[in-house]
Amino acid sequence: MRHPLPPTLPRLVATDLDGTLLDAAGRVSERTREVLARLDELGVPTVFVTGRPLRWMEHLWVEVGDVGLAVCSNGAVTYDVARHAVRAVRAVPASVVLEVAERVKAAVPGARVALERLDGLAHEPGFLPDTERHRAVAVAPLPELLAGPEVVKVLVRHLDADPETFWRAVEQACGGIVTTTWSSVGALVEISAAGVTKASTLELLCGDLGVGPAEVVAFGDMPNDVPLLSWAGTAYAMANAHPATRAVADRTAGHHDEDGVAAALAELYGL
């Protein structure tokens, strides 16, 4: 029998994955699985909120118990983990994709574009160096790529640029027509439709569940987690977090490779 949570405790956990919930090997530790299972027994759902596309998630569903919900591709896709089905999509319109590509290439010559579509990664020639072997569903000029399934995220990349300098240049070039985030270690910028972030999609999902921002505890490590941590009532930045992320969080969790999320949740909920 579940006992009601004290009203002072959050009713929902929202956590980023890479650099946050997952260890350095990209796995969910046994301690973390135990804590998430205990929270589920208490009736506290965990929503996995990530910049990862669906194609990178299948093996993780098993590790987290094949339950719950996920917000993927920086808020573009809401996924029902238990049913293994897409629940909602917030796509980038084709006209916006073309305008973004034009602006970025004018601002930073040499930039290349890829599309994260519902069917997988599709990209322009030259987006990936020869040393990288990602399986793409299509490699073609951008207009041809837009003839496929819905675009959930645009990726722009420059093989030689300084990462933060490139991110700022892309952000400035795209103005207010899209949402730009940077969550990788290289010069790769992730672009979503205007207003689409982890936080805005989580807010929609929480509205469906009857949970307010004050009832959410969130964890993150990179700049694309800033809106999420700013929105949640209780916000933890990881010990390994980017300075911009630490600046908006009101609490700090341990390092992601030392079960930082699990330790913080165990302390918060008295597990």
N, C-alpha and C positions, 0 to 999 in steps of 0.2 A: 504493500500500500504506500502510495506517495504522500508525503507530508507537504503542506504548503510551504513555499519558500518564505523566509522573512522578507518583508517588504523592502528592506534596505539592500537586498541582493539583486544583481541583474538577472533578468528572465531569459536572456539570450546571449550567447557567445558568438562573436564574429572574429574570425582570424584569417590573416594572410597565411600563405603556405611557405614559399621559398624565403629562407632567411628568417622565418618566424616559427611556424609550427614544425616544419621539417628540419631534420638534422643536416649536417654537412654533406651526407651521402644522398640527400633528397628522400629520406625515409621517415616514417612515423615511428617513434620509439615505443617500446613496450610500456614505459611509464606514461607517455602521452596517451596511448590507447586506453590505458586503465582509467585515467582521469576523465577522458571524454565519455567512457562508458558509465562512470559514476554520475556524471552530469546528466546523461540521458536517463538514468534511473531516477534522478531528482526531477525530471521533466524540464530540464534546461537544454534546449536544442543548440547545436553548434552549426553555424553557417560558415562554410569555407569560402573565403572571399579572395580571389586571386586574379592576377594578370594572365595566368596560364590559359591557353586555349583548351577546348575539350579533348583534342587529340593527345594532350600530355597528361590527361587525368585518369584514364581508365584503370591503370594499375593502383592508383591511390584510393579508389573507392573501396577496394577490398581491404586495404590497410586500416581505413577508418570505420570499417564495419558495414559498409554498403548501406548506410542510413543517412538521412538528413538532406539538406539542400546546399547548393553551391552557386556562387556568383562568379562566373568565369569571364575571361577576356576583358578585365577591368570594368565589368558591369554590363557588358553587351549581351551576355547570355545568362539566364537563370536556369539551373538544371536540377531536376529531381533525381537525387542519387539513388534512392531506393527503386525507382521505376526505370532508371537509366533512360530518361527522356528529357528533351528540351522543354522547359516550361514557358519561357518567354525570350524574345529576341529584340534588341534595340539596335537596329542596323545603321550603317553609314550609307546614305544615298549615293548612287553612282555619280551624280553631278558634283557632289561635294568631294568625292575621292579624286576626280579629275582636277578640280580646282586646287586641292591640297597639293597634289603632285606638281602642278605647274608652279605654285608659289614656292614650294620647298626647293625645287630644282633651280629656280631663278635665284634664290637666296644663297643656296649652297651647291654650287656646281659639283657634279660627281655623285650626288645623292641618288639612291635607288629605292624603289618602292615594292612592297609585297602586300598581299591581302590575306588576312585571316578570314576564310570563308567557313560556312557551316560544314563544307565537305573537306576542309583542310587548308594547307598553305599553298598559295599561288603567288608567283613573283615574276618580276621582270628579269631578263637576262642581266647578269652582273650583280644581282642582289647578294648572292652568297659567293664567298671565295671558293676556289677549288678544293681547299682543305676541309670545308664543311660539307657534310653529306646529309642534309635534311631531305626527306622524301616529300617532294612537292606534287600536288595534284595537277599543276599546270605551270609551264614557264612560257611566257609570251608577252608581247606588248600590252600595256595597261588596258587599253580599250577592249581587247579580246578577253582579258581576265574578268572584266566586269560583266561579261555575258553569262557567267556562272551563277552559283547560288549566292544568297545574301552575304554581304560583307559585314562582319562584326567588328573588325579592327583593321586599321591601316598601319603598316610598319614602314618607317623610313630609316635608311641606314647610310652611313658613310664609312668606308673602310679605313680612312686615314685621319678623320677629324678627332679632336679632343671631345670626349663624351659630353661634359657639361656645357661646353661652348656650343656644340651641335644642338643639344636639347634647347638651349636658350634661343638659338637662331631659328629653329623650327617653330618654337612657340611664338616668337615674334612674327614670323612670316605668315602663320596661319590665323593670326588675329583671334576673333571670337567665333569663327565658323565651326570649330571642332574643339575637343578636349585633348590636350597633349599630356603625356606622362612619360617618365623615364624610370625604369625599374631594372635595367641591366647594367653590366659593368662596361659595356662598350658604347660606341656611338650609334645606338639604336633607340629611336623614339617610337612610342606606341600612341596611336591616335584613334580616338573613339568619336562617335557622333556628339554634337554639342550637348552639354549637360549630362552626358553619360559618364559616370564614375562608379567606383565600387560603392561609394557612400549613397549616391542617388538611387542606385538599383536596390541596395540593401534597405533603404528607406521605404521603397515601394513594397518590397517583400515583407518587411516588418509591419507595414500598414495592413497587409493581408492577414498577418498573424495576430494583429491586435497588440503589437509591442511598440512602445515609444522609444525615442532615442535615450532618454534617461534610464531605460531598463536594459540597455545594451552595454556589454563590455567588449572592447575591441583591441586587437593586437596587430602591430605592423612594424616594418623596418625600413621601407624605401619611400621616396617622394610620392609615388602613386598611392601610398596609404594615408597621405596627409588629410584628404577630405573625409575618409572613413574615420580616422581618429578624432578629427575636429567635430564630427557629427555625433559620435557615441558619447553617452553619459560618462563612461569610465574608459580611459584610453591609456594603453600601455605601449611604449616604444621598447623594442628589444635593446639589450645592451650593445648589440652590434649594429644598431640602426644608423641611418644617414642623419647628419646634423639637422636637416630640415624636418625630419620626422620626429626627432627627439624634442624639437622646439615646440611642437603642438601637443605633445602627450603630457598628461598630468602624473603619470607613473612610469616606472621602468621595470621591465621584466629581465630575467637573466638571459644569457647568450642562447641563441637558437640551437647551438650544438650541445647545450647542457640542459635540455628540457625546460627552457625558460618559461614557455607558456604553461606547461603542466605545473610547474612549481608555483607560478603566480595564481593559477586557478585553484590549486589545492589550498593555498593560504586564504584566498578570498572566500571560498565556500566551506572552509573547515573540513576538507576531505582527508 
